[in-house]
């Protein structure tokens, strides 16, 4: 706690003018190793993030967060204002977006039409991120590869699903080589999508805050360039809120219309590629929930595995998966 209080006493007066008594409240973390605190300074509140593990190498994870926050903010996109950043300690002092995530807001809404309207607003924001984000974007600041492609999806999503979910969570000893071959082929089909927009990588309801100033974005440090379908899938198949399938379809159509008003889109190809890329995102979700629950001991993530599995089973019933009999059989029996 001493490095934290020293950091705050050093940087708070110079950035905000406040030099009085501080109150620090630890906040519940989610899936990351970051420690998050709310700082009360007079009648103001701030967020302080401690992430010493994210300071290694260059660019480090912390470097990426700092650069991307500034880059998107320059595009008038709602990332938090960073008042201070100490690369050596891995400490940030930044704007407070409050406690209400999109997840918590949606779970209080009972009217499907209102849920749809809220998500239309979110999708308009996503489109702005995707289209404005690549302009003047320096991908050298991406700590975890500058682009999302098929090879990355195979190594970091399909294999994650195999190792963390099938083996680590379900206890499988081996996975047939024929299954792996089909999974790898599916992952490499990501490259059939030639569009490369700004990819947030984890655009889901817990990373979108709703506060009295509007919408706030958090946890964007893994952003890079990539196919637009990935972030669209991230928000539509998000197990935290489990949007009904019919509303997902309506929101997909809404997004596609808005996107085609901005850039040329071949609708049928976009849809086919969406099914493949949404499949990859679904594998990543299951791998992450398995890893967090079994390795990190955050067992509450298990509650969302059934919804993610149902989503995956629906997806492989679609036309693009007809040639992949081994994968379809595997997923059907999970």
Secondary structure, DSSP 8 states (H G I E B T S, - for coil): -HHHHHHHHHHHHHHH---S-EEEEEE---SSS-EEEEEEETTEEEEEEE-GGGGSSSS-HHHHHHHHHHHHHHTT--B--EEEEETTTTEEEEE---S-BHHHHHTT---HHHHHHHHHHHHHHHHHHHHHHTTT--GGG-TT-SB--HHHHIIIIIHHIIIIIIIIIT--S---HHHHHHHHHHHHGGGG----EEE-S--SGGGEEEETTEEEE---TT-EEE-HHHHHHHHHS-TTT---HHHHHHHHHHHHHHHHTTS---HHHHHHHHHHHHHHHHHHHHHHHHHHHHTS--GGGGGGHHHHHHHHHHHTTSGGGTT-HHHHHHHHT-
